[in-house]
Amino acid sequence: MGCSYSIDDNLISRKTAPKGSKSFDEIEGEGNNYRRHCLPVSCNRNGLIVMALTYVALKPSKRVKKTSLEYVRLIIKGLREHNVPEEYIKEVKEIVSKHSPRLTKKVANL
């Protein structure tokens, strides 16, 4: 379960992003930290499959990277805006708490 977004193709590549805007590739560090990757995603219970763009780490680390409370807040806000069940949001909070114990109390209040 989760959310996917439709974005304009010209926002993906550094070469096609509008002047003054950062492309997704630039934001994610495509080519340096991550590589662009497409994968099939089930969009609904009817089995509709679409291709989704994501970024995969070029040098995966065994060390779990710390996340920020701001980032978790954005994820949870997006899930609620898309009417994702609170049970799933609770699971997301548990995953964050497991990997970032320093955020446990703050995440519980989101």
Biopython code that builds the backbone (N, CA, C, O; Angstrom):
import numpy as np
from Bio.PDB.StructureBuilder import StructureBuilder

atoms = [
    (1, "MET", "N", (0.844, -1.161, 0.000)),
    (1, "MET", "CA", (0.000, 0.000, 0.000)),
    (1, "MET", "C", (0.895, 1.231, 0.000)),
    (1, "MET", "O", (2.012, 1.200, 0.517)),
    (2, "GLY", "N", (0.404, 2.290, -0.573)),
    (2, "GLY", "CA", (1.155, 3.529, -0.608)),
    (2, "GLY", "C", (0.567, 4.456, -1.640)),
    (2, "GLY", "O", (-0.563, 4.267, -2.092)),
    (3, "CYS", "N", (1.323, 5.440, -2.005)),
    (3, "CYS", "CA", (0.860, 6.445, -2.957)),
    (3, "CYS", "C", (1.851, 6.571, -4.094)),
    (3, "CYS", "O", (3.061, 6.442, -3.906)),
    (4, "SER", "N", (1.319, 6.823, -5.269)),
    (4, "SER", "CA", (2.179, 7.144, -6.403)),
    (4, "SER", "C", (1.687, 8.461, -6.972)),
    (4, "SER", "O", (0.529, 8.839, -6.792)),
    (5, "TYR", "N", (2.571, 9.147, -7.652)),
    (5, "TYR", "CA", (2.257, 10.456, -8.189)),
    (5, "TYR", "C", (2.574, 10.503, -9.667)),
    (5, "TYR", "O", (3.523, 9.873, -10.135)),
    (6, "SER", "N", (1.783, 11.244, -10.386)),
    (6, "SER", "CA", (2.034, 11.476, -11.798)),
    (6, "SER", "C", (2.755, 12.814, -11.915)),
    (6, "SER", "O", (2.276, 13.830, -11.412)),
    (7, "ILE", "N", (3.897, 12.808, -12.575)),
    (7, "ILE", "CA", (4.655, 14.050, -12.766)),
    (7, "ILE", "C", (4.976, 14.223, -14.243)),
    (7, "ILE", "O", (4.991, 13.254, -15.001)),
    (8, "ASP", "N", (5.227, 15.440, -14.638)),
    (8, "ASP", "CA", (5.593, 15.716, -16.026)),
    (8, "ASP", "C", (6.949, 15.103, -16.341)),
    (8, "ASP", "O", (7.880, 15.211, -15.543)),
    (9, "ASP", "N", (7.068, 14.460, -17.497)),
    (9, "ASP", "CA", (8.326, 13.822, -17.909)),
    (9, "ASP", "C", (9.495, 14.794, -17.906)),
    (9, "ASP", "O", (10.619, 14.403, -17.593)),
    (10, "ASN", "N", (9.247, 16.062, -18.252)),
    (10, "ASN", "CA", (10.360, 17.008, -18.343)),
    (10, "ASN", "C", (10.966, 17.346, -16.976)),
    (10, "ASN", "O", (12.015, 17.989, -16.917)),
    (11, "LEU", "N", (10.339, 16.933, -15.896)),
    (11, "LEU", "CA", (10.883, 17.197, -14.562)),
    (11, "LEU", "C", (11.874, 16.130, -14.107)),
    (11, "LEU", "O", (12.505, 16.287, -13.061)),
    (12, "ILE", "N", (12.020, 15.067, -14.859)),
    (12, "ILE", "CA", (12.873, 13.960, -14.430)),
    (12, "ILE", "C", (14.349, 14.216, -14.719)),
    (12, "ILE", "O", (15.176, 14.123, -13.812)),
    (13, "SER", "N", (14.688, 14.531, -15.943)),
    (13, "SER", "CA", (16.078, 14.659, -16.368)),
    (13, "SER", "C", (16.635, 16.061, -16.149)),
    (13, "SER", "O", (15.910, 17.051, -16.243)),
    (14, "ARG", "N", (17.928, 16.130, -15.857)),
    (14, "ARG", "CA", (18.608, 17.420, -15.739)),
    (14, "ARG", "C", (18.507, 18.211, -17.042)),
    (14, "ARG", "O", (18.420, 19.439, -17.026)),
    (15, "LYS", "N", (18.519, 17.501, -18.164)),
    (15, "LYS", "CA", (18.513, 18.157, -19.480)),
    (15, "LYS", "C", (17.165, 18.775, -19.823)),
    (15, "LYS", "O", (17.107, 19.730, -20.599)),
    (16, "THR", "N", (16.095, 18.255, -19.266)),
    (16, "THR", "CA", (14.762, 18.713, -19.667)),
    (16, "THR", "C", (14.028, 19.517, -18.603)),
    (16, "THR", "O", (12.946, 20.040, -18.869)),
    (17, "ALA", "N", (14.592, 19.627, -17.409)),
    (17, "ALA", "CA", (13.922, 20.383, -16.343)),
    (17, "ALA", "C", (13.870, 21.864, -16.711)),
    (17, "ALA", "O", (14.823, 22.401, -17.275)),
    (18, "PRO", "N", (12.763, 22.518, -16.394)),
    (18, "PRO", "CA", (12.651, 23.943, -16.690)),
    (18, "PRO", "C", (13.763, 24.739, -15.997)),
    (18, "PRO", "O", (14.196, 24.397, -14.897)),
    (19, "LYS", "N", (14.204, 25.780, -16.646)),
    (19, "LYS", "CA", (15.262, 26.627, -16.089)),
    (19, "LYS", "C", (14.840, 27.141, -14.714)),
    (19, "LYS", "O", (13.719, 27.613, -14.529)),
    (20, "GLY", "N", (15.751, 27.040, -13.767)),
    (20, "GLY", "CA", (15.461, 27.471, -12.405)),
    (20, "GLY", "C", (14.833, 26.399, -11.531)),
    (20, "GLY", "O", (14.601, 26.622, -10.343)),
    (21, "SER", "N", (14.555, 25.227, -12.113)),
    (21, "SER", "CA", (13.969, 24.113, -11.353)),
    (21, "SER", "C", (14.972, 22.985, -11.251)),
    (21, "SER", "O", (15.762, 22.764, -12.168)),
    (22, "LYS", "N", (14.942, 22.272, -10.144)),
    (22, "LYS", "CA", (15.770, 21.084, -9.998)),
    (22, "LYS", "C", (14.997, 19.889, -10.539)),
    (22, "LYS", "O", (13.808, 19.728, -10.265)),
    (23, "SER", "N", (15.682, 19.058, -11.306)),
    (23, "SER", "CA", (15.069, 17.827, -11.795)),
    (23, "SER", "C", (15.085, 16.787, -10.681)),
    (23, "SER", "O", (15.812, 16.922, -9.696)),
    (24, "PHE", "N", (14.277, 15.753, -10.853)),
    (24, "PHE", "CA", (14.312, 14.643, -9.898)),
    (24, "PHE", "C", (15.692, 14.005, -9.884)),
    (24, "PHE", "O", (16.201, 13.648, -8.822)),
    (25, "ASP", "N", (16.304, 13.859, -11.061)),
    (25, "ASP", "CA", (17.651, 13.283, -11.130)),
    (25, "ASP", "C", (18.640, 14.099, -10.301)),
    (25, "ASP", "O", (19.489, 13.534, -9.611)),
    (26, "GLU", "N", (18.531, 15.408, -10.366)),
    (26, "GLU", "CA", (19.443, 16.266, -9.607)),
    (26, "GLU", "C", (19.177, 16.140, -8.108)),
    (26, "GLU", "O", (20.112, 16.016, -7.317)),
    (27, "ILE", "N", (17.927, 16.171, -7.726)),
    (27, "ILE", "CA", (17.567, 16.055, -6.306)),
    (27, "ILE", "C", (18.048, 14.731, -5.726)),
    (27, "ILE", "O", (18.566, 14.697, -4.610)),
    (28, "GLU", "N", (17.883, 13.649, -6.468)),
    (28, "GLU", "CA", (18.251, 12.311, -5.978)),
    (28, "GLU", "C", (19.723, 11.975, -6.169)),
    (28, "GLU", "O", (20.198, 10.969, -5.643)),
    (29, "GLY", "N", (20.445, 12.794, -6.906)),
    (29, "GLY", "CA", (21.856, 12.491, -7.144)),
    (29, "GLY", "C", (22.024, 11.342, -8.125)),
    (29, "GLY", "O", (22.934, 10.526, -7.982)),
    (30, "GLU", "N", (21.141, 11.278, -9.126)),
    (30, "GLU", "CA", (21.197, 10.206, -10.129)),
    (30, "GLU", "C", (22.550, 10.217, -10.818)),
    (30, "GLU", "O", (23.037, 11.259, -11.255)),
    (31, "GLY", "N", (23.141, 9.046, -10.906)),
    (31, "GLY", "CA", (24.455, 8.914, -11.512)),
    (31, "GLY", "C", (25.577, 8.917, -10.496)),
    (31, "GLY", "O", (26.632, 8.331, -10.738)),
    (32, "ASN", "N", (25.369, 9.569, -9.363)),
    (32, "ASN", "CA", (26.380, 9.615, -8.304)),
    (32, "ASN", "C", (25.985, 8.740, -7.122)),
    (32, "ASN", "O", (26.756, 7.884, -6.688)),
    (33, "ASN", "N", (24.787, 8.958, -6.610)),
    (33, "ASN", "CA", (24.317, 8.220, -5.440)),
    (33, "ASN", "C", (23.278, 7.160, -5.787)),
    (33, "ASN", "O", (23.218, 6.096, -5.171)),
    (34, "TYR", "N", (22.463, 7.480, -6.790)),
    (34, "TYR", "CA", (21.354, 6.610, -7.161)),
    (34, "TYR", "C", (21.264, 6.462, -8.663)),
    (34, "TYR", "O", (21.816, 7.263, -9.418)),
    (35, "ARG", "N", (20.554, 5.419, -9.091)),
    (35, "ARG", "CA", (20.254, 5.258, -10.512)),
    (35, "ARG", "C", (18.747, 5.169, -10.648)),
    (35, "ARG", "O", (18.048, 4.652, -9.777)),
    (36, "ARG", "N", (18.278, 5.679, -11.747)),
    (36, "ARG", "CA", (16.847, 5.630, -12.036)),
    (36, "ARG", "C", (16.455, 4.201, -12.364)),
    (36, "ARG", "O", (17.204, 3.488, -13.033)),
    (37, "HIS", "N", (15.292, 3.779, -11.902)),
    (37, "HIS", "CA", (14.838, 2.409, -12.132)),
    (37, "HIS", "C", (13.315, 2.416, -12.253)),
    (37, "HIS", "O", (12.630, 3.088, -11.482)),
    (38, "CYS", "N", (12.793, 1.671, -13.217)),
    (38, "CYS", "CA", (11.342, 1.534, -13.364)),
    (38, "CYS", "C", (10.919, 0.151, -12.879)),
    (38, "CYS", "O", (11.613, -0.840, -13.109)),
    (39, "LEU", "N", (9.785, 0.099, -12.214)),
    (39, "LEU", "CA", (9.288, -1.182, -11.742)),
    (39, "LEU", "C", (7.771, -1.209, -11.850)),
    (39, "LEU", "O", (7.119, -0.167, -11.772)),
    (40, "PRO", "N", (7.204, -2.415, -12.033)),
    (40, "PRO", "CA", (5.750, -2.526, -12.127)),
    (40, "PRO", "C", (5.111, -2.362, -10.748)),
    (40, "PRO", "O", (5.595, -2.902, -9.753)),
    (41, "VAL", "N", (4.021, -1.610, -10.713)),
    (41, "VAL", "CA", (3.313, -1.357, -9.461)),
    (41, "VAL", "C", (1.830, -1.605, -9.696)),
    (41, "VAL", "O", (1.267, -1.163, -10.697)),
    (42, "SER", "N", (1.205, -2.313, -8.766)),
    (42, "SER", "CA", (-0.233, -2.541, -8.827)),
    (42, "SER", "C", (-0.929, -1.308, -8.275)),
    (42, "SER", "O", (-0.693, -0.916, -7.132)),
    (43, "CYS", "N", (-1.782, -0.698, -9.082)),
    (43, "CYS", "CA", (-2.421, 0.565, -8.695)),
    (43, "CYS", "C", (-3.737, 0.417, -7.962)),
    (43, "CYS", "O", (-4.149, 1.328, -7.244)),
    (44, "ASN", "N", (-4.390, -0.689, -8.126)),
    (44, "ASN", "CA", (-5.671, -0.826, -7.461)),
    (44, "ASN", "C", (-6.006, -2.303, -7.285)),
    (44, "ASN", "O", (-5.253, -3.185, -7.695)),
    (45, "ARG", "N", (-7.116, -2.536, -6.685)),
    (45, "ARG", "CA", (-7.524, -3.918, -6.416)),
    (45, "ARG", "C", (-7.986, -4.648, -7.668)),
    (45, "ARG", "O", (-8.187, -5.862, -7.643)),
    (46, "ASN", "N", (-8.155, -3.912, -8.766)),
    (46, "ASN", "CA", (-8.560, -4.536, -10.033)),
    (46, "ASN", "C", (-7.375, -5.111, -10.797)),
    (46, "ASN", "O", (-7.544, -5.704, -11.862)),
    (47, "GLY", "N", (-6.179, -4.933, -10.251)),
    (47, "GLY", "CA", (-5.003, -5.512, -10.876)),
    (47, "GLY", "C", (-4.324, -4.647, -11.919)),
    (47, "GLY", "O", (-3.436, -5.124, -12.626)),
    (48, "LEU", "N", (-4.722, -3.376, -12.035)),
    (48, "LEU", "CA", (-4.070, -2.477, -12.983)),
    (48, "LEU", "C", (-2.605, -2.316, -12.606)),
    (48, "LEU", "O", (-2.284, -1.957, -11.473)),
    (49, "ILE", "N", (-1.722, -2.583, -13.557)),
    (49, "ILE", "CA", (-0.282, -2.461, -13.331)),
    (49, "ILE", "C", (0.240, -1.294, -14.162)),
    (49, "ILE", "O", (-0.059, -1.183, -15.351)),
    (50, "VAL", "N", (1.023, -0.427, -13.523)),
    (50, "VAL", "CA", (1.678, 0.669, -14.230)),
    (50, "VAL", "C", (3.170, 0.613, -13.917)),
    (50, "VAL", "O", (3.587, -0.009, -12.940)),
    (51, "MET", "N", (3.958, 1.261, -14.745)),
    (51, "MET", "CA", (5.391, 1.340, -14.482)),
    (51, "MET", "C", (5.660, 2.597, -13.660)),
    (51, "MET", "O", (5.226, 3.690, -14.024)),
    (52, "ALA", "N", (6.370, 2.437, -12.563)),
    (52, "ALA", "CA", (6.691, 3.553, -11.679)),
    (52, "ALA", "C", (8.192, 3.786, -11.678)),
    (52, "ALA", "O", (8.982, 2.847, -11.774)),
    (53, "LEU", "N", (8.567, 5.031, -11.571)),
    (53, "LEU", "CA", (9.974, 5.412, -11.519)),
    (53, "LEU", "C", (10.393, 5.522, -10.060)),
    (53, "LEU", "O", (9.686, 6.108, -9.240)),
    (54, "THR", "N", (11.542, 4.956, -9.750)),
    (54, "THR", "CA", (12.104, 5.098, -8.409)),
    (54, "THR", "C", (13.616, 5.249, -8.572)),
    (54, "THR", "O", (14.137, 5.150, -9.683)),
    (55, "TYR", "N", (14.301, 5.482, -7.489)),
    (55, "TYR", "CA", (15.755, 5.613, -7.510)),
    (55, "TYR", "C", (16.340, 4.562, -6.574)),
    (55, "TYR", "O", (15.877, 4.390, -5.446)),
    (56, "VAL", "N", (17.359, 3.863, -7.057)),
    (56, "VAL", "CA", (17.984, 2.777, -6.311)),
    (56, "VAL", "C", (19.432, 3.166, -6.009)),
    (56, "VAL", "O", (20.136, 3.670, -6.884)),
    (57, "ALA", "N", (19.873, 2.934, -4.778)),
    (57, "ALA", "CA", (21.234, 3.288, -4.371)),
    (57, "ALA", "C", (22.257, 2.542, -5.214)),
    (57, "ALA", "O", (22.125, 1.341, -5.450)),
    (58, "LEU", "N", (23.278, 3.264, -5.665)),
    (58, "LEU", "CA", (24.355, 2.644, -6.438)),
    (58, "LEU", "C", (25.266, 1.822, -5.542)),
    (58, "LEU", "O", (25.748, 0.763, -5.944)),
    (59, "LYS", "N", (25.500, 2.304, -4.335)),
    (59, "LYS", "CA", (26.356, 1.607, -3.377)),
    (59, "LYS", "C", (25.558, 1.396, -2.095)),
    (59, "LYS", "O", (25.712, 2.143, -1.129)),
    (60, "PRO", "N", (24.698, 0.367, -2.093)),
    (60, "PRO", "CA", (23.895, 0.134, -0.884)),
    (60, "PRO", "C", (24.776, -0.059, 0.338)),
    (60, "PRO", "O", (25.819, -0.711, 0.277)),
    (61, "SER", "N", (24.349, 0.504, 1.423)),
    (61, "SER", "CA", (25.088, 0.412, 2.672)),
    (61, "SER", "C", (24.370, -0.534, 3.614)),
    (61, "SER", "O", (23.141, -0.561, 3.661)),
    (62, "LYS", "N", (25.132, -1.303, 4.357)),
    (62, "LYS", "CA", (24.530, -2.168, 5.367)),
    (62, "LYS", "C", (24.047, -1.321, 6.540)),
    (62, "LYS", "O", (23.188, -1.737, 7.317)),
    (63, "ARG", "N", (24.612, -0.143, 6.644)),
    (63, "ARG", "CA", (24.242, 0.780, 7.712)),
    (63, "ARG", "C", (22.930, 1.469, 7.329)),
    (63, "ARG", "O", (22.795, 1.995, 6.224)),
    (64, "VAL", "N", (21.987, 1.460, 8.237)),
    (64, "VAL", "CA", (20.708, 2.111, 7.986)),
    (64, "VAL", "C", (20.922, 3.616, 8.076)),
    (64, "VAL", "O", (21.457, 4.117, 9.065)),
    (65, "LYS", "N", (20.509, 4.317, 7.056)),
    (65, "LYS", "CA", (20.663, 5.765, 7.052)),
    (65, "LYS", "C", (19.587, 6.404, 7.919)),
    (65, "LYS", "O", (18.436, 5.968, 7.921)),
    (66, "LYS", "N", (19.973, 7.436, 8.650)),
    (66, "LYS", "CA", (19.029, 8.132, 9.512)),
    (66, "LYS", "C", (18.078, 8.959, 8.656)),
    (66, "LYS", "O", (18.461, 9.532, 7.636)),
    (67, "THR", "N", (16.842, 9.002, 9.096)),
    (67, "THR", "CA", (15.850, 9.819, 8.420)),
    (67, "THR", "C", (15.510, 10.997, 9.324)),
    (67, "THR", "O", (15.790, 10.976, 10.522)),
    (68, "SER", "N", (14.921, 11.994, 8.752)),
    (68, "SER", "CA", (14.554, 13.164, 9.546)),
    (68, "SER", "C", (13.068, 13.112, 9.903)),
    (68, "SER", "O", (12.268, 12.491, 9.203)),
    (69, "LEU", "N", (12.721, 13.766, 10.987)),
    (69, "LEU", "CA", (11.326, 13.863, 11.394)),
    (69, "LEU", "C", (10.528, 14.591, 10.315)),
    (69, "LEU", "O", (9.375, 14.244, 10.059)),
    (70, "GLU", "N", (11.122, 15.584, 9.690)),
    (70, "GLU", "CA", (10.443, 16.325, 8.623)),
    (70, "GLU", "C", (10.040, 15.402, 7.481)),
    (70, "GLU", "O", (8.935, 15.514, 6.952)),
    (71, "TYR", "N", (10.937, 14.487, 7.097)),
    (71, "TYR", "CA", (10.661, 13.554, 6.011)),
    (71, "TYR", "C", (9.522, 12.595, 6.401)),
    (71, "TYR", "O", (8.623, 12.335, 5.602)),
    (72, "VAL", "N", (9.572, 12.082, 7.623)),
    (72, "VAL", "CA", (8.522, 11.170, 8.099)),
    (72, "VAL", "C", (7.187, 11.904, 8.155)),
    (72, "VAL", "O", (6.147, 11.349, 7.798)),
    (73, "ARG", "N", (7.225, 13.150, 8.606)),
    (73, "ARG", "CA", (6.000, 13.954, 8.673)),
    (73, "ARG", "C", (5.380, 14.100, 7.282)),
    (73, "ARG", "O", (4.163, 13.985, 7.138)),
    (74, "LEU", "N", (6.194, 14.349, 6.263)),
    (74, "LEU", "CA", (5.699, 14.473, 4.891)),
    (74, "LEU", "C", (5.084, 13.171, 4.389)),
    (74, "LEU", "O", (4.044, 13.185, 3.732)),
    (75, "ILE", "N", (5.723, 12.057, 4.698)),
    (75, "ILE", "CA", (5.201, 10.749, 4.274)),
    (75, "ILE", "C", (3.830, 10.507, 4.908)),
    (75, "ILE", "O", (2.877, 10.134, 4.224)),
    (76, "ILE", "N", (3.743, 10.720, 6.200)),
    (76, "ILE", "CA", (2.484, 10.456, 6.898)),
    (76, "ILE", "C", (1.401, 11.432, 6.445)),
    (76, "ILE", "O", (0.245, 11.041, 6.291)),
    (77, "LYS", "N", (1.756, 12.675, 6.236)),
    (77, "LYS", "CA", (0.787, 13.648, 5.726)),
    (77, "LYS", "C", (0.237, 13.191, 4.370)),
    (77, "LYS", "O", (-0.971, 13.246, 4.136)),
    (78, "GLY", "N", (1.124, 12.741, 3.482)),
    (78, "GLY", "CA", (0.700, 12.262, 2.170)),
    (78, "GLY", "C", (-0.193, 11.037, 2.261)),
    (78, "GLY", "O", (-1.172, 10.922, 1.524)),
    (79, "LEU", "N", (0.137, 10.130, 3.154)),
    (79, "LEU", "CA", (-0.692, 8.941, 3.328)),
    (79, "LEU", "C", (-2.092, 9.322, 3.793)),
    (79, "LEU", "O", (-3.085, 8.774, 3.313)),
    (80, "ARG", "N", (-2.164, 10.260, 4.724)),
    (80, "ARG", "CA", (-3.482, 10.686, 5.219)),
    (80, "ARG", "C", (-4.262, 11.440, 4.140)),
    (80, "ARG", "O", (-5.475, 11.268, 4.019)),
    (81, "GLU", "N", (-3.578, 12.270, 3.362)),
    (81, "GLU", "CA", (-4.258, 13.005, 2.286)),
    (81, "GLU", "C", (-4.854, 12.063, 1.250)),
    (81, "GLU", "O", (-5.817, 12.404, 0.563)),
    (82, "HIS", "N", (-4.264, 10.861, 1.144)),
    (82, "HIS", "CA", (-4.751, 9.873, 0.178)),
    (82, "HIS", "C", (-5.607, 8.796, 0.848)),
    (82, "HIS", "O", (-5.841, 7.725, 0.287)),
    (83, "ASN", "N", (-6.064, 9.106, 2.060)),
    (83, "ASN", "CA", (-6.987, 8.229, 2.791)),
    (83, "ASN", "C", (-6.475, 6.810, 2.992)),
    (83, "ASN", "O", (-7.237, 5.844, 2.935)),
    (84, "VAL", "N", (-5.176, 6.700, 3.226)),
    (84, "VAL", "CA", (-4.594, 5.393, 3.531)),
    (84, "VAL", "C", (-5.036, 5.023, 4.951)),
    (84, "VAL", "O", (-5.001, 5.872, 5.841)),
    (85, "PRO", "N", (-5.449, 3.780, 5.175)),
    (85, "PRO", "CA", (-5.930, 3.371, 6.504)),
    (85, "PRO", "C", (-4.896, 3.628, 7.618)),
    (85, "PRO", "O", (-3.691, 3.461, 7.430)),
    (86, "GLU", "N", (-5.415, 4.036, 8.770)),
    (86, "GLU", "CA", (-4.548, 4.312, 9.925)),
    (86, "GLU", "C", (-3.732, 3.087, 10.340)),
    (86, "GLU", "O", (-2.639, 3.233, 10.888)),
    (87, "GLU", "N", (-4.245, 1.889, 10.087)),
    (87, "GLU", "CA", (-3.488, 0.665, 10.409)),
    (87, "GLU", "C", (-2.160, 0.650, 9.659)),
    (87, "GLU", "O", (-1.126, 0.284, 10.217)),
    (88, "TYR", "N", (-2.199, 1.051, 8.386)),
    (88, "TYR", "CA", (-0.978, 1.077, 7.586)),
    (88, "TYR", "C", (-0.054, 2.193, 8.070)),
    (88, "TYR", "O", (1.161, 2.006, 8.139)),
    (89, "ILE", "N", (-0.621, 3.347, 8.404)),
    (89, "ILE", "CA", (0.190, 4.455, 8.917)),
    (89, "ILE", "C", (0.883, 4.034, 10.208)),
    (89, "ILE", "O", (2.036, 4.397, 10.445)),
    (90, "LYS", "N", (0.184, 3.272, 11.039)),
    (90, "LYS", "CA", (0.786, 2.756, 12.274)),
    (90, "LYS", "C", (1.986, 1.862, 11.945)),
    (90, "LYS", "O", (3.011, 1.930, 12.623)),
    (91, "GLU", "N", (1.865, 1.029, 10.911)),
    (91, "GLU", "CA", (2.988, 0.174, 10.492)),
    (91, "GLU", "C", (4.173, 1.013, 10.033)),
    (91, "GLU", "O", (5.321, 0.694, 10.342)),
    (92, "VAL", "N", (3.897, 2.083, 9.296)),
    (92, "VAL", "CA", (4.973, 2.970, 8.833)),
    (92, "VAL", "C", (5.686, 3.574, 10.043)),
    (92, "VAL", "O", (6.916, 3.614, 10.083)),
    (93, "LYS", "N", (4.921, 4.041, 11.025)),
    (93, "LYS", "CA", (5.516, 4.610, 12.234)),
    (93, "LYS", "C", (6.369, 3.585, 12.969)),
    (93, "LYS", "O", (7.432, 3.926, 13.487)),
    (94, "GLU", "N", (5.921, 2.340, 13.022)),
    (94, "GLU", "CA", (6.685, 1.278, 13.691)),
    (94, "GLU", "C", (8.001, 1.011, 12.971)),
    (94, "GLU", "O", (9.030, 0.791, 13.611)),
    (95, "ILE", "N", (7.970, 1.030, 11.646)),
    (95, "ILE", "CA", (9.198, 0.825, 10.866)),
    (95, "ILE", "C", (10.176, 1.960, 11.137)),
    (95, "ILE", "O", (11.367, 1.722, 11.337)),
    (96, "VAL", "N", (9.676, 3.194, 11.143)),
    (96, "VAL", "CA", (10.540, 4.345, 11.430)),
    (96, "VAL", "C", (11.137, 4.208, 12.824)),
    (96, "VAL", "O", (12.336, 4.420, 13.010)),
    (97, "SER", "N", (10.314, 3.857, 13.801)),
    (97, "SER", "CA", (10.797, 3.720, 15.176)),
    (97, "SER", "C", (11.854, 2.631, 15.305)),
    (97, "SER", "O", (12.815, 2.772, 16.063)),
    (98, "LYS", "N", (11.673, 1.553, 14.567)),
    (98, "LYS", "CA", (12.636, 0.452, 14.607)),
    (98, "LYS", "C", (14.000, 0.899, 14.070)),
    (98, "LYS", "O", (15.040, 0.565, 14.638)),
    (99, "HIS", "N", (13.983, 1.657, 12.970)),
    (99, "HIS", "CA", (15.238, 2.065, 12.332)),
    (99, "HIS", "C", (15.786, 3.389, 12.845)),
    (99, "HIS", "O", (16.971, 3.676, 12.674)),
    (100, "SER", "N", (14.944, 4.190, 13.465)),
    (100, "SER", "CA", (15.369, 5.487, 14.005)),
    (100, "SER", "C", (14.775, 5.661, 15.397)),
    (100, "SER", "O", (13.861, 6.465, 15.582)),
    (101, "PRO", "N", (15.285, 4.913, 16.384)),
    (101, "PRO", "CA", (14.720, 4.954, 17.737)),
    (101, "PRO", "C", (14.656, 6.363, 18.331)),
    (101, "PRO", "O", (13.800, 6.645, 19.170)),
    (102, "ARG", "N", (15.546, 7.235, 17.903)),
    (102, "ARG", "CA", (15.553, 8.601, 18.424)),
    (102, "ARG", "C", (14.280, 9.362, 18.051)),
    (102, "ARG", "O", (13.962, 10.376, 18.672)),
    (103, "LEU", "N", (13.555, 8.883, 17.046)),
    (103, "LEU", "CA", (12.336, 9.554, 16.600)),
    (103, "LEU", "C", (11.057, 8.936, 17.184)),
    (103, "LEU", "O", (9.963, 9.454, 16.960)),
    (104, "THR", "N", (11.187, 7.855, 17.915)),
    (104, "THR", "CA", (10.015, 7.086, 18.359)),
    (104, "THR", "C", (8.933, 7.934, 19.004)),
    (104, "THR", "O", (7.773, 7.857, 18.599)),
    (105, "LYS", "N", (9.284, 8.742, 19.998)),
    (105, "LYS", "CA", (8.272, 9.538, 20.699)),
    (105, "LYS", "C", (7.653, 10.592, 19.791)),
    (105, "LYS", "O", (6.447, 10.833, 19.848)),
    (106, "LYS", "N", (8.465, 11.212, 18.964)),
    (106, "LYS", "CA", (7.954, 12.263, 18.075)),
    (106, "LYS", "C", (7.067, 11.687, 16.988)),
    (106, "LYS", "O", (6.042, 12.274, 16.641)),
    (107, "VAL", "N", (7.461, 10.532, 16.445)),
    (107, "VAL", "CA", (6.687, 9.889, 15.371)),
    (107, "VAL", "C", (5.341, 9.426, 15.910)),
    (107, "VAL", "O", (4.339, 9.477, 15.196)),
    (108, "ALA", "N", (5.306, 8.985, 17.137)),
    (108, "ALA", "CA", (4.043, 8.507, 17.733)),
    (108, "ALA", "C", (2.993, 9.617, 17.755)),
    (108, "ALA", "O", (1.796, 9.333, 17.703)),
    (109, "ASN", "N", (3.423, 10.863, 17.831)),
    (109, "ASN", "CA", (2.493, 11.988, 17.907)),
    (109, "ASN", "C", (2.070, 12.536, 16.555)),
    (109, "ASN", "O", (1.296, 13.491, 16.493)),
    (110, "LEU", "N", (2.559, 11.955, 15.480)),
    (110, "LEU", "CA", (2.205, 12.460, 14.144)),
    (110, "LEU", "C", (0.833, 11.954, 13.738)),
    (110, "LEU", "O", (0.356, 12.268, 12.647)),
]
sb = StructureBuilder()
sb.init_structure("model")
sb.init_model(0)
sb.init_chain("A")
sb.init_seg("    ")
for serial, (resi, resn, name, xyz) in enumerate(atoms, 1):
    if name == "N":
        sb.init_residue(resn, " ", resi, " ")
    sb.init_atom(name, np.array(xyz, "f"), 0.0, 1.0, " ", f" {name:<3s}", serial, name[0])
structure = sb.get_structure()
